[in-house]
Each structure stands twice: as C-alpha cells, then as structure tokens.
Amino acid sequence: MSAADDRDQIRDLLAEYCFLLDGYQLRDFAALFSAQGEWLSRNGNAKGPAAIERLLGEIVPVPADGTRRKHFTANIRIRLAGDTAEVMSNFMVVRESPQGPVIAVAGRYEDSVLRAGERWLFQSRRLHHDITGESGLMTPPG
C-alpha cells in the first residue's frame, strides 16, 4: 500500500468517526479504536472499545429534535511512520438550539493511529477544546 493510500484511509477514519458519532452508532464508533485505544477529553476518558461506547452513551444525547449535532474535521496533518501515524486536525461541532444552529465547541484532535490488518484504527484520540460553548451533552452519572 502506498503512503497516499494510507493517508486516504486515515482521512476516511476521521470522517467515519464524525458520521458514526452524529448517527449515534456508538458500537460501530467504538470499533474505530484498537483494543487498547483511548478516547481522552474534558468530558471523560475511556480505554478500549467497550468503555468508549459506554462513556459516549452516557454523555451524548440520542439524536432527536433539538439534540442533533454535526462534527466537522479540517486541516488534517498526517505524519506516517510505517504502520503507525501521528495525526492532528481541527474540529468543530454544530448543534441545534432554539435559535437555530450554533457552534458548540471547536478545537483540535491529536491522534495516534495504527494499521490493523487492512484498516487503520485509533490508538489514542485526545480532544482539545480550544473554543467552548454549550456542547449540548448530558452530564455523566457519578
């Protein structure tokens, strides 16, 4: 596989993350992470697909009127190193509000990804919330 193919697959991984999370397909979303993959953010941390699915189920509202959210990723920088890569990108989340669409949060992702067979997975995804607003998330129990 060429470096260009690897970069395309990594970009697809980042896009799939957005589509699955926005569609509340949390099991498929969590499967984008390796067995020891980590999701790290101000809203909580989780390690491994089962824990990631559980955490996101606690904080992300089910899409319905008034709770829909859309994730956007841009300015993707990929540094390949064989079967691993370091990726940085900017993100923005738009959510519904009574006044119409509002930017809920914007920031950057710092990712470590790895090749797992024919696909790429997140080993670590760290979210930095550089510009915060009302994210429309639920408060996790406990």
Beta strands, then each sheet from edge to edge (+ up, - down):
strand 1: 33-41
strand 2: 44-47
strand 3: 69-81
strand 4: 84-95
strand 5: 102-116
strand 6: 119-132
sheet 1: 2+ 1- 6- 5+ 4- 3+
end
